[in-house]
Structures are given as C-alpha cells and as structure tokens.
Amino acid sequence: MKAWLFAFMGLCLSGWAQAQLPMPISDAQVKTEQARIDKEREALEAQYASQEADCYKRFAVNDCLREVRAGKRVSTETLRRQEIALNEAQRQTRDLERAKQAQDKASPAALQQAADSRESAQIQHKERLDRAQQKNADALQREMQADPSVNQRSETDRMPSKRSISQAQQAFEEKQRMARERKAQRDKEQRDKEQRDKAR
C-alpha cells in the first residue's frame, strides 16, 4: 500500500508541476483549470472514501486509517497548491490588465488629446464671453435708438464695465493657470511613480 501511495503522490506532484500556468491567463483557462482541480478533488474524495471503507474490513483499522488520511492530506495539499497558483496567476493577469489600462490613459497621445480639449474649451469660453458682451451692447444700442429718453446712467448700469469684464477674465485665466500647474504636478508624480516601479 505504501508503494502505491508514493506512486500516487508522484503523479499528483507532476500534475501540480503541469498546473503552473504561463502568464497571462484567460478566463476560459481559469475555468478549465478550476474544473480540472475540482474533478481531481472529487475523484480523490471518492478514492479515499473507498480506501477508508476497506480499512474497516481489516484487523488493524487505526493504522490503515492513519495511512489513508496521511495520503489524503498530501494529495489535497497538492491540489490546494495548484489552486493557489491558479488564483495567483489570475491575480497577476488582472494586475497586468490594470497596468496596461493605466498606461494607455497616461500615454502621450491621451495626454495631448486632453490638453487639446482643454485648449478648445478655453477658446469656446472666451468666444461665449465675447458674444455675450456684444449681445448686451447691441441690445443697449437698440434700446437707445427706440427710446432716446433713456438716460446715460441707466445705460452704464446695464452694461458690464470694462473693469468687471477684465476682473472676470483675470479670474478665469488664474483658474486655468492653476489647473495647468495641478496637471503638471500630477504628470510629474505619475512619471516618478512609473520610474520607481521600473526600478523595482
């Protein structure tokens, strides 16, 4: 019986060596490998249940049961190691996918596209401000032509002053400058992190 046990352990260990899967691993491979491990586990359980039943037919029941249970522990531990290796391979595959996604987001093309869209948004905002200012001036001029009795003070009250427009423009430009500085800082931190990760 011991010779058989050692032969079986050898087969399990060779199966475990084959179960060391290359990286990356697909979901289909994970399911296939997990199904194989589950099937082997069920077969082992059935085999050991049969061996334990045989032990009860012998005179030295306890010695026989100890041997069977020791073999069972070794075999189930081998399957457990295979399962752990499979889970680790799956984790590493997910980590590689996340790293690739992060790298794609931080690619120079993506960063350039983001910068272009910010610049486009700034231009559109400035154009909207200019159109609104022109619209206010046109409306005031039409009102003045329709009713010449409107006094000069009410005209200046309705139109935004050059100073307030200038202040709004300066506030907008300050916000844009701060946003560019924050972005530059984030990009620098990302590059530093990538360099540290590569150095490891």
C-alpha positions in Angstrom: 0.0 0.0 0.0 2.8 2.4 0.8 4.4 1.9 -2.7 1.0 2.8 -4.2 0.8 5.9 -2.0 4.2 7.1 -3.1 3.3 6.5 -6.8 0.1 8.4 -6.4 1.9 11.3 -4.7 4.4 11.4 -7.6 1.5 11.7 -10.1 -0.1 14.5 -8.1 3.2 16.4 -7.9 3.7 16.0 -11.7 0.1 17.3 -12.2 0.9 20.2 -10.0 4.0 21.0 -12.0 1.9 21.0 -15.1 -0.6 23.2 -13.5 1.9 26.1 -13.2 0.3 28.2 -15.9 2.1 30.8 -18.1 1.2 34.5 -17.8 -1.2 35.9 -18.8 -4.1 33.6 -18.3 -7.5 33.9 -19.8 -10.9 33.5 -18.0 -11.5 30.3 -20.1 -8.2 28.9 -19.0 -9.0 29.7 -15.4 -12.4 28.0 -15.6 -10.9 24.9 -17.3 -8.1 24.6 -14.8 -10.5 25.1 -11.9 -12.8 22.4 -13.3 -9.9 20.0 -13.6 -8.9 20.7 -10.0 -12.5 20.2 -8.7 -12.8 17.0 -10.7 -9.5 15.6 -9.3 -10.6 16.6 -5.8 -13.9 14.7 -6.2 -12.0 11.7 -7.6 -9.6 11.8 -4.6 -12.5 12.0 -2.1 -14.2 9.0 -3.7 -11.0 7.0 -3.7 -10.2 7.8 -0.1 -13.7 7.0 1.0 -13.3 3.6 -0.7 -9.9 3.1 1.0 -11.3 4.0 4.4 -14.1 1.5 3.9 -11.5 -1.1 3.0 -9.7 -0.3 6.2 -12.7 -1.2 8.3 -12.5 -4.7 6.9 -9.0 -5.2 8.2 -7.8 -6.2 11.7 -5.5 -3.1 12.2 -8.2 -0.5 11.3 -6.5 2.5 13.0 -3.1 2.0 11.3 -4.8 1.7 8.0 -6.9 4.8 8.5 -3.8 6.8 9.5 -2.1 5.9 6.3 -5.1 6.7 4.2 -5.6 10.0 5.9 -2.0 10.9 5.6 -2.1 10.2 1.8 -5.3 12.2 1.6 -3.7 15.2 3.3 -0.8 15.1 0.9 -3.0 14.8 -2.1 -5.4 17.5 -1.1 -2.5 19.8 -0.2 -1.1 19.3 -3.7 -4.5 20.3 -5.2 -4.6 23.3 -2.8 -1.2 24.4 -4.1 -2.4 24.1 -7.6 -5.5 26.2 -6.8 -3.4 28.8 -5.1 -1.1 29.0 -8.1 -4.1 29.4 -10.4 -5.5 32.2 -8.2 -2.1 33.9 -8.2 -1.9 33.7 -12.0 -5.4 35.1 -12.3 -4.5 38.0 -9.9 -1.3 38.8 -11.9 -3.3 38.8 -15.1 -5.8 41.3 -13.7 -2.9 43.4 -12.4 -1.3 43.4 -15.9 -4.6 44.5 -17.4 -5.0 47.3 -14.9 -1.4 48.5 -15.5 -2.0 48.4 -19.3 -5.2 50.5 -18.9 -3.4 53.0 -16.7 -0.5 53.2 -19.2 -3.0 53.7 -22.1 -4.6 56.6 -20.1 -1.1 58.1 -19.4 0.1 57.7 -23.0 1.4 60.8 -24.7 -1.4 60.7 -27.2 -4.0 60.7 -24.5 -2.3 63.5 -22.6 -2.1 65.5 -25.8 -5.7 64.9 -26.6 -6.7 66.1 -23.1 -4.5 69.2 -23.5 -6.2 69.9 -26.9 -9.7 69.5 -25.4 -8.8 71.9 -22.6 -7.4 74.5 -25.0 -10.5 74.1 -27.2 -12.8 74.6 -24.1 -10.9 77.8 -23.2 -11.3 79.2 -26.7 -15.0 78.4 -26.7 -15.4 80.1 -23.3 -13.7 83.2 -24.4 -15.9 83.3 -27.6 -19.0 82.9 -25.5 -17.9 85.8 -23.3 -17.3 88.0 -26.3 -20.7 87.0 -27.9 -22.5 87.8 -24.6 -20.7 91.2 -24.3 -21.6 92.0 -28.0 -25.2 90.9 -27.5 -25.5 93.2 -24.4 -24.0 96.1 -26.4 -26.4 95.5 -29.3 -29.4 95.3 -27.1 -28.5 98.5 -25.4 -27.9 100.2 -28.7 -31.4 99.1 -30.0 -33.0 100.3 -26.8 -31.3 103.7 -27.1 -32.5 104.0 -30.7 -36.0 103.0 -29.8 -36.3 105.3 -26.7 -33.8 108.2 -26.8 -35.0 109.4 -23.4 -33.2 106.6 -21.5 -30.6 108.4 -19.5 -26.9 107.7 -19.7 -26.6 106.4 -16.2 -29.0 103.5 -16.8 -27.0 102.6 -19.9 -23.8 102.2 -17.9 -25.7 100.3 -15.3 -26.9 97.7 -17.8 -23.6 97.2 -19.5 -20.9 95.4 -17.6 -18.0 97.7 -17.0 -14.6 97.1 -18.6 -13.2 96.7 -15.2 -15.6 93.9 -14.2 -15.0 92.1 -17.6 -11.3 92.4 -17.0 -11.6 91.0 -13.5 -13.7 88.1 -14.7 -11.1 87.4 -17.5 -8.2 87.5 -15.0 -10.1 85.2 -12.6 -10.7 82.8 -15.4 -7.1 82.9 -16.6 -5.9 82.4 -12.9 -8.1 79.2 -12.7 -6.7 77.9 -15.9 -3.1 78.6 -14.8 -3.8 76.7 -11.5 -5.4 73.8 -13.4 -2.3 73.6 -15.7 0.0 73.6 -12.6 -2.0 70.8 -10.9 -2.0 68.8 -14.1 1.8 69.3 -14.5 2.3 68.2 -10.9 0.1 65.0 -11.4 2.0 64.2 -14.6 5.3 64.6 -12.7 4.1 62.3 -9.9 2.9 59.7 -12.4 6.3 59.7 -14.2 8.2 59.4 -10.9 5.9 56.5 -9.9 6.5 54.8 -13.2 10.3 55.2 -12.8 10.2 53.8 -9.3 8.1 50.8 -10.5 10.5 50.1 -13.3 13.5 50.4 -10.9 12.0 47.6 -8.8 
